[in-house]
Amino acid sequence: PAPAMFRSGAEQKCPGLKLPCVPHIGHYNDGMDYKLARTLGAVRFMREPHGKIPSSGFDLLMRRDNVHDVEVYLALYDMQDLRDWVLTSGRMYIVNLLYHPWLFPRLAYRGEEGANVEVAVFENAGAYPVMDSPQGVGKNLRSFEQRVWVKDKVYMCMGPDAIQLRIDRHRLVCSFWSLCVPEGEERAIVTKHVLINESRTHITREVSTACADIGDASVASVLRHLQKLLTAVQGATNRLSKLMGRCEGAFEGVPYQGNDQPMPVWEEQLALLDRSVNDGSRPEEGAPLLSEMIRRRVYEDMGRRRRKGKFPADDDETIEAGQRAFMTPVGATDAERAQAIHRVIIECIHDLEQLAECNAELLSVEGVTT
């Protein structure tokens, strides 16, 4: 029989760590108890995996002559709980890439192991290299340590606090590719990581649920995932398009349902996005929901146009400058507000459509989806 096109990343688990042998995303948490993002699904490409790797990653790979065996994966993560924890504890939204379960697939409970790896990231959107820290990962291969040790004779610990990446707090879908080459080995792993930052709002929960549907990575599961994802993304983009039309229109002088004041229309439309969440089941703290993410992205868009020189994306100073402009009557024109709303929601829609399109391309099944 022909070899399978895909294999599930959850098929093999590291016994000692009780985690699937794929890259994970988490926060070191000062070595106390690693906080991990929920891995919704992971797929290993079994047929012509090299063909899936973007050229920038392939160029990095070509610099390592010792590598003969390359594993290529797509991994999908729900960041909601990890992001809640990171942001409510007042930390920067910086996460770690963890290769331990993939590096040490046979590690037993209470076993200890260590290795040095070279890692780089490429083709990133909403995920930013941390260049000013020796533990930050960037576009060129850098050496890092990956270690598992036992604490108090029972607790399996992963560390050190390495391979750090900064994630955009207010972007719904973030993604990047990573390459990891263990030193002294002939194998390497290339992974496309897709991060769903918020999954509490109804439309984003649907997207997250569709990503978890990859399951056993059989062709049937993959096709079901693609169909569900397309439906979820269409639902989300329709909902966002309506919000954009109503709010943009209001700031351009088109009354909505008899209301000719744009600010109340904007506030009401954002509040409606959260309707399914605000039923009393959600604690007030936590990372911003989709509505607040959109609001702050609009502020950031306006703030960027009011700052000069170089400054990072998702920067508080930019957001505050934009908020002042948006909220102060003389700070900006209504046309500027309308344009900012338009740009931000178009980008959010684009990110969602890219997610569906890229997954469909990576997971194409010969004779069915192609």
Residue pairs with C-beta under 8 A, 6 or more apart in sequence:
3 46
3 47
4 46
4 217
4 218
5 45
5 46
5 47
5 219
5 222
5 365
5 366
6 43
6 44
6 45
6 46
6 217
6 218
6 219
6 222
6 363
7 43
7 44
7 46
7 217
8 41
8 42
8 43
8 44
8 214
8 215
8 216
8 217
9 20
9 21
9 22
9 39
9 41
9 42
9 43
9 44
9 73
9 75
9 217
10 20
10 22
10 39
10 41
10 42
11 20
11 216
11 217
12 20
12 21
12 105
13 19
13 20
13 21
13 101
14 20
14 21
14 100
14 101
14 104
14 105
14 106
14 107
15 106
15 107
15 108
15 109
16 104
16 107
16 108
16 109
16 110
16 111
16 148
16 156
17 100
17 101
17 104
17 107
17 148
17 156
17 158
19 36
19 100
19 101
20 39
20 42
20 101
21 101
21 102
21 105
22 39
22 42
22 73
22 75
22 101
22 102
22 191
23 73
23 75
23 97
23 98
23 99
23 102
23 178
23 180
23 189
23 191
23 193
24 36
24 37
24 39
24 97
24 98
24 100
24 101
25 36
25 37
25 77
25 79
25 82
25 95
25 96
25 97
25 98
25 193
25 195
26 34
26 35
26 36
26 37
26 82
26 95
26 96
26 98
27 34
27 35
27 82
27 85
27 86
27 91
27 94
27 95
27 96
28 34
28 96
28 159
28 160
28 161
29 35
30 161
31 157
31 159
31 161
34 98
34 157
34 158
35 82
35 85
35 86
36 82
36 98
37 77
37 78
37 79
37 81
37 82
37 95
37 195
38 77
38 78
38 80
38 81
38 82
39 75
39 76
39 77
40 76
40 77
40 78
40 196
40 208
40 211
40 212
40 214
41 75
41 76
41 211
41 212
41 213
41 214
41 215
41 217
41 225
42 73
42 74
42 75
42 76
42 214
43 73
43 74
43 214
43 217
43 222
43 363
44 71
44 72
44 73
44 217
45 52
45 72
45 73
45 74
45 362
49 70
49 71
49 72
49 190
50 58
50 70
50 72
52 72
52 190
52 192
52 362
53 61
53 70
53 72
53 177
53 190
54 122
54 123
54 177
56 122
56 123
57 122
57 123
57 177
57 179
57 190
60 120
60 122
60 140
60 141
60 179
61 67
61 70
61 179
61 188
61 190
63 141
64 118
64 141
64 181
64 188
66 185
66 186
67 181
67 186
67 187
67 188
68 186
68 187
69 186
69 187
69 188
70 187
70 188
70 189
70 190
71 187
71 188
71 189
71 190
72 189
72 190
72 191
73 189
73 190
73 191
73 192
74 191
74 192
74 194
74 359
74 362
74 363
75 191
75 192
75 193
75 194
76 194
76 196
76 211
76 212
76 214
77 193
77 194
77 195
77 196
78 196
78 199
78 208
78 211
78 212
79 167
79 195
79 196
79 197
79 198
80 196
80 197
80 198
80 199
80 200
80 208
80 287
82 95
83 93
83 167
83 169
83 197
83 198
83 287
84 285
84 286
84 287
86 92
86 93
86 94
86 95
86 287
87 93
87 169
87 286
87 287
87 288
88 285
88 286
88 287
92 166
93 166
93 167
93 168
93 169
93 314
94 130
94 164
94 165
94 166
94 167
95 164
95 165
95 167
96 161
96 162
96 163
96 164
96 165
97 119
97 137
97 163
97 165
97 178
97 180
98 146
98 158
98 163
99 117
99 119
99 146
99 163
99 180
99 189
100 146
100 147
100 148
100 158
102 180
102 189
103 113
103 115
103 117
103 146
103 182
104 111
104 113
104 115
104 148
107 113
107 148
109 156
110 150
110 153
110 154
110 156
111 148
111 150
112 147
112 148
112 149
112 150
113 147
113 148
114 145
114 146
114 147
114 148
115 145
115 146
115 147
115 182
115 183
116 143
116 144
116 145
116 146
116 182
116 183
117 143
117 144
117 145
117 146
117 180
117 181
117 182
117 183
118 141
118 142
118 143
118 144
118 180
118 181
118 183
119 137
119 141
119 142
119 144
119 163
119 178
119 179
119 180
119 181
120 137
120 138
120 139
120 140
120 141
120 142
120 178
120 179
121 127
121 129
121 137
121 138
121 139
121 165
121 176
121 177
121 178
121 179
122 139
122 176
122 177
122 178
122 179
123 175
123 176
123 177
124 175
124 176
124 177
125 171
125 174
125 175
125 176
125 351
125 354
126 167
126 168
126 171
126 173
126 174
126 175
126 195
126 351
127 165
127 166
127 167
127 168
127 174
127 175
127 176
127 193
127 195
128 165
128 166
128 167
128 168
128 312
128 313
129 136
129 137
129 138
129 139
129 165
129 166
130 136
130 137
130 138
130 164
130 165
130 166
131 138
133 164
135 144
135 160
135 161
135 162
135 163
135 164
136 164
136 165
137 144
137 163
137 164
137 165
137 178
141 179
141 181
143 183
144 162
144 163
145 160
145 162
146 158
146 162
147 158
147 159
147 160
148 156
148 157
148 158
149 157
149 159
150 156
150 157
151 157
165 176
167 174
167 195
167 197
168 174
168 197
168 313
168 314
169 197
169 287
169 288
169 293
169 296
169 314
170 288
170 292
170 293
170 294
170 296
170 297
170 300
170 314
171 197
171 293
171 297
171 314
171 351
172 196
172 197
172 198
172 204
172 290
172 293
172 348
172 351
172 352
173 194
173 195
173 196
173 197
173 207
173 351
173 352
173 354
173 355
174 194
174 195
174 197
175 192
175 193
175 194
175 195
175 355
175 358
176 192
176 193
177 190
177 191
177 192
177 193
178 190
178 191
178 193
179 188
179 189
179 190
180 188
180 189
180 191
181 188
182 188
192 358
192 362
194 211
194 355
194 359
196 204
196 207
196 208
196 211
197 287
197 293
198 204
198 287
198 288
198 289
198 290
198 293
199 205
199 207
199 208
200 277
200 282
200 289
200 290
201 273
201 274
201 276
201 277
201 289
201 290
201 291
202 275
202 276
202 277
203 232
203 235
203 236
203 239
203 240
203 273
203 290
204 236
204 290
205 276
206 231
206 232
206 235
206 236
207 229
207 232
207 233
207 236
207 352
207 355
209 228
209 232
210 225
210 228
210 229
210 231
210 232
211 225
211 229
213 221
213 224
213 225
213 228
213 229
214 221
214 222
214 225
215 221
215 225
219 365
219 368
222 363
222 365
223 365
223 368
223 369
225 359
225 363
226 356
226 359
226 360
226 363
226 369
229 355
229 356
229 359
230 356
230 360
233 352
233 353
233 355
233 356
236 352
237 349
237 352
237 353
239 273
240 345
240 348
240 349
240 352
241 345
241 349
243 269
243 270
243 272
243 273
243 345
244 341
244 342
244 345
244 346
246 256
246 265
246 269
247 262
247 265
247 266
247 269
247 338
247 341
248 338
248 341
248 342
249 256
250 256
250 259
250 261
250 262
250 265
250 266
251 262
251 266
251 334
251 335
251 337
251 338
251 341
252 334
252 335
252 338
253 260
253 334
256 265
259 265
262 334
262 337
266 341
270 291
270 292
270 294
270 295
271 278
271 291
273 289
273 290
273 291
273 294
274 289
274 290
274 291
277 289
288 296
294 344
294 345
294 348
296 319
297 344
297 347
297 348
298 322
298 326
298 337
298 340
298 341
298 344
299 318
299 319
299 320
299 322
299 323
299 326
300 313
300 314
300 315
300 318
300 319
300 322
301 322
301 340
301 343
301 344
302 321
302 322
302 325
302 326
302 332
302 336
302 337
302 340
303 317
303 318
303 319
303 320
303 321
303 322
303 323
303 325
304 318
304 322
306 321
306 322
306 325
307 317
307 318
307 321
311 317
311 318
322 340
324 331
325 331
325 332
325 336
326 332
326 337
326 340
360 369
363 369
364 370
